[in-house]
């Protein structure tokens, strides 16, 4: 197959059916890979904005039948046009492909499809008939031919995926529209049940997830995105406040294979949860004396209270998972010893080391020079890392840097500064966290970089910096900071905290273990199967990606559990069709920021109550209060239920 035979997507038409020798037009808005998976061609795609065809032997009529059956199957039934109309269309297409169609069926389906789109309350009905209407227009002759010939149309092979802009971009692929709909209906327990199908960390992610879903919420095209993150927190908190026993799926029958997991952070807990549900005996080896990994000791309590993490770890252990605390792999137990006792191993360690700044005096051991991760660890363990220091300068622009400056006020540091080499616009930290730090009177010094640590009698007394200007974009897409010659200046400080990045410590892996590492000192694991170079050893999370967001670590760990199960069952370890479809949908693009939804703005986004800046900067109490019930239900009611149905036709 070469190029696209036909494509109609987002109103763009590329019709190459009559092209012979000349290369046909390539559509700009939809790109289809040649293969669905190795050796299996991807022949066509049909979805919410049209359809595209790569193979001449695809029956558009039969593809429409399969697509409308899929749409009808996911119709919630709450509005008459979608519930009944999609059923009537699906039945008509079934009749046509069985050689029993009538010419009037074509006009009837066209009229009914338009009626469904105009009269439905959610996107299942509003977008479901769209590709059928496009097919009736552009492949009208094929429909007529099938009806006239009165012959059965051979059934194609299809794979169907229900998605939505928010859930596709979510690294854990939570069924966001459903759990939000349950909240709007007042069914909070079932909302949490839906969430726990994809993550065991609802309360944690409900507080610290970077919420990519909200940047892909179609409500953003109307007014403001839904507060998806805090709705997740709401149902987790509701269960806790009502002292309910956590509702988790029933584990499968116990299997006789044991699995070892290194690290009780988000990746390790998530992998253990899903393996335990599959019936495996799971043991987690954790270096710290509590669960949560870097989420526990690297994120301050005012953002993520420790009891929340502990409760979610308790949910995991309630399934029979054992966590061995204060156990350092490589010292208390080796990987080679694990391999003898366990049928599979999952490595889920976090990025607990700090990246060096590369400035003069950094390695001299001056008092008051404290890497960001170490600084937060001490604070989260209840200790002031350097009591005699009162002035703080943090170098960096990520969430760790913001956590360091905000935590400094909470341990009674009086003068707190953040030094960043670019501008606020380029800061990678969560904008909400930056805003909160500004409200708490952190001083931001932009466009500057440290060049030398200034010390007196072995103690930090200041840092020399140089002013920067922004040049051309670098590999990250952000404009490169360039030093301005002769612009050096000094920032007086007792404590200097580098927070420019984290790194993974793989010293627990010995050469004899046979697990390959990358040049970035991360575990080399396949991005589809999460297998390492050693059979039976899998890995996901920060130790594979480098420092990354918690939700991706949790999502990848769930997929890794699927791969471990395949391995232990003696089946081929490969990406599931469902995950392939998720990735294909992401390539096509489920969210269209330019879409004109045509809805008049209504209820505004609900706002969480927060402690006042002058109060919260002096306490580690959680700064945000959760939604009350009425506010959560109002916010959930803003959801447009933007489900999309995607279908691919595959060859053999």
C-alpha positions, 0 to 999 in steps of 0.5 A, spaced: 500 500 500 502 506 498 499 513 500 492 514 501 486 512 496 481 516 499 480 521 506 475 526 508 477 528 515 475 535 519 472 537 512 478 536 508 477 531 502 483 528 498 480 523 493 485 519 489 481 514 487 481 516 479 489 517 480 493 512 476 500 514 475 501 521 478 502 521 486 495 522 489 494 528 494 496 526 501 491 529 507 494 534 512 489 532 518 490 525 518 496 520 517 495 512 517 501 508 518 501 502 513 501 497 519 496 496 525 502 491 528 508 488 525 505 484 519 498 486 519 496 492 514 492 497 516 487 498 511 482 504 513 480 508 519 473 511 520 471 515 526 468 522 529 470 526 523 470 522 517 474 516 514 480 514 510 482 508 506 489 505 504 487 499 501 482 498 495 479 492 497 476 495 503 468 495 503 466 502 505 459 499 506 461 494 511 465 498 514 459 503 516 456 497 518 461 495 523 462 502 525 455 504 526 454 497 530 460 500 535 456 507 536 450 503 537 453 499 542 456 505 546 450 509 546 448 510 553 440 510 552 439 517 555 436 521 549 431 518 544 435 520 538 441 516 539 438 510 542 433 509 537 436 512 531 443 509 531 439 502 532 435 503 526 441 505 522 445 499 524 439 494 522 439 498 515 446 497 514 446 489 516 440 488 512 444 492 506 450 487 507 446 481 507 443 483 500 436 485 503 437 492 502 432 497 499 434 504 495 430 508 500 435 506 505 440 510 503 436 517 503 433 514 510 439 513 513 442 520 511 436 523 514 436 519 520 443 520 521 442 528 521 437 528 526 441 524 531 447 529 530 442 535 531 438 532 537 443 528 541 445 531 548 452 528 547 458 527 542 456 519 541 450 521 538 453 528 535 459 525 532 457 518 531 453 518 524 458 523 521 462 518 517 456 515 515 454 521 512 460 522 509 460 515 506 453 516 503 456 522 499 462 520 497 461 513 496 454 513 494 455 509 488 458 503 492 451 503 496 447 503 490 451 497 487 451 493 493 443 494 494 442 492 486 446 486 486 443 483 492 449 479 494 452 479 501 458 483 503 464 479 506 465 481 513 472 485 514 476 485 520 475 491 525 478 493 531 474 498 535 476 503 540 472 508 545 476 514 547 475 522 548 480 527 548 481 527 555 482 520 556 486 519 550 491 524 552 491 521 560 497 517 560 493 512 565 487 512 560 482 513 565 475 513 563 474 520 565 467 522 562 464 516 565 467 517 572 465 525 572 458 523 569 457 518 575 459 524 580 454 528 576 449 523 578 451 523 585 454 516 585 460 517 588 462 510 589 461 508 582 465 513 580 471 511 584 470 504 582 471 506 575 477 510 576 480 504 580 480 500 574 486 504 571 489 507 577 490 505 585 492 512 586 486 516 586 487 521 592 494 522 590 493 523 582 487 528 585 492 532 588 498 532 584 497 530 577 499 535 572 492 534 568 494 533 561 486 531 560 484 539 562 488 542 556 485 537 552 478 538 555 473 540 549 469 545 554 476 549 554 473 551 547 467 554 550 469 557 557 474 553 561 476 546 562 473 541 567 477 541 574 478 533 572 483 532 577 480 535 583 473 531 581 478 525 582 480 527 589 473 528 591 471 521 590 477 519 593 476 524 599 469 522 600 470 514 601 475 516 606 471 521 610 465 517 610 470 511 613 468 506 607 472 500 606 475 501 599 472 498 593 476 494 589 475 489 584 475 482 586 482 478 585 482 472 580 484 465 583 491 465 586 497 463 582 503 459 584 508 464 581 511 470 585 513 476 583 518 481 586 518 489 585 523 494 587 520 500 589 514 502 593 513 509 589 507 510 584 510 505 579 511 499 584 505 500 587 501 501 581 504 494 578 503 491 584 496 492 585 494 490 578 499 483 578 495 482 585 488 483 582 491 477 577 492 473 582 499 473 583 503 473 590 507 480 590 513 482 594 515 490 594 522 491 596 522 499 599 529 502 601 525 507 605 521 506 611 514 508 608 510 507 602 510 512 596 517 513 594 519 520 591 512 522 592 512 521 599 519 524 601 519 529 595 513 532 595 511 537 601 505 535 605 501 541 603 500 539 596 500 531 598 498 529 605 502 523 607 496 519 610 493 519 603 499 516 600 499 511 606 491 509 605 492 508 598 498 503 599 494 500 604 489 498 598 494 495 595 496 491 601 489 489 602 490 485 596 495 481 599 501 485 597 507 485 602 512 491 602 518 490 605 521 496 608 528 499 610 530 494 605 536 496 600 536 492 593 544 491 592 545 491 599 540 487 603 538 483 597 541 482 590 538 482 584 541 475 582 538 472 589 531 475 587 531 472 580 532 465 584 526 466 588 521 470 584 518 468 577 519 475 574 522 482 577 519 489 576 524 495 577 520 501 579 525 506 582 524 513 582 529 519 580 532 520 587 539 523 585 540 531 583 543 533 577 549 538 578 549 545 576 557 545 574 559 551 577 565 553 581 565 550 588 559 545 587 563 539 589 567 543 595 562 540 601 560 547 603 555 548 609 549 550 606 549 547 599 544 542 599 541 539 593 533 540 592 531 532 593 535 532 599 532 538 602 525 536 601 527 529 604 529 532 610 523 537 611 518 531 609 522 527 615 520 533 619 527 536 620 530 543 618 536 541 613 540 547 615 537 551 621 542 556 622 541 558 615 535 564 614 536 566 607 535 561 601 536 561 593 533 555 589 536 554 582 531 551 577 524 552 574 521 545 575 516 543 580 522 541 585 524 548 585 517 551 586 517 545 592 523 548 595 522 555 595 515 554 598 517 549 603 522 554 605 517 559 608 514 553 612 520 552 616 521 559 617 526 561 612 525 569 612 528 571 605 526 566 599 529 567 592 528 562 586 533 563 580 531 561 573 535 562 567 529 563 562 523 567 563 516 565 567 513 563 560 518 558 559 518 555 566 516 547 566 513 547 573 505 547 573 503 554 572 498 553 578 504 552 583 508 558 580 502 562 581 501 560 589 509 561 590 508 568 587 502 569 592 506 567 598 512 572 596 517 568 593 522 573 589 523 570 582 529 572 579 529 571 572 534 570 566 540 569 570 544 563 572 549 561 577 557 561 576 560 561 582 558 559 590 561 564 594 563 562 601 566 564 608 569 559 612 566 553 609 559 556 609 555 559 603 554 566 604 552 568 596 552 565 589 555 569 583 550 569 577 550 572 570 544 575 567 542 571 560 538 573 554 534 568 550 536 566 543 534 561 538 530 555 540 534 549 543 532 542 542 526 543 548 523 548 543 524 553 548 529 559 547 536 558 549 539 562 554 545 566 552 550 569 558 551 577 557 558 578 558 560 582 564 553 582 567 555 578 573 552 580 580 551 577 587 545 574 591 546 574 598 544 567 601 546 562 607 543 556 603 544 554 596 539 549 593 540 546 586 534 544 583 535 543 576 534 536 575 534 529 578 537 522 576 536 515 577 541 511 581 542 504 578 548 502 583 544 496 585 544 493 578 551 489 577 554 487 571 552 480 572 545 481 572 545 482 565 540 488 565 542 494 560 542 501 562 542 507 557 547 512 556 543 517 561 543 512 566 536 509 566 534 502 565 533 500 558 526 497 557 522 496 551 517 502 550 512 497 548 513 491 552 517 494 558 522 488 558 529 489 559 535 486 556 534 480 561 528 475 561 523 476 566 525 483 568 521 489 566 521 496 568 517 502 568 517 509 571 522 514 572 528 509 572 526 508 564 524 515 562 528 519 567 524 524 571 517 524 569 510 525 571 507 521 576 501 519 572 505 516 566 509 512 571 503 509 574 500 508 567 506 505 564 506 500 570 499 498 569 501 496 562 507 493 565 503 488 569 499 486 563 506 484 560 509 480 566 502 476 566 503 475 558 510 473 560 508 468 566 503 465 562 508 463 556 504 467 551 507 472 546 509 479 550 507 484 545 503 491 546 495 489 546 491 491 540 487 496 545 494 500 547 495 500 539 489 503 538 490 508 544 497 510 540 493 511 533 488 515 536 493 520 539 497 520 532 490 522 529 489 527 534 482 526 538 482 534 541 481 539 536 483 546 539 480 550 533 473 546 533 468 551 534 463 547 538 457 553 538 455 552 545 454 558 549 458 559 555 454 557 561 456 555 568 463 557 570 468 552 573 468 551 580 473 554 584 477 550 590 477 554 597 484 555 599 488 558 605 490 565 605 497 566 602 499 569 609 496 563 613 498 557 608 506 559 607 507 558 615 504 551 615 504 544 612 497 543 612 494 542 605 493 548 602 487 546 598 480 544 601 476 539 596 470 540 593 463 540 597 458 535 594 454 540 591 460 544 588 463 537 585 456 535 582 455 542 579 462 542 576 461 534 573 455 537 570 459 541 566 462 535 562 460 535 555 461 527 555 465 528 549 466 520 547 469 518 540 468 512 536 474 510 532 475 503 528 480 501 524 480 495 518 485 491 518 488 486 513 491 479 514 
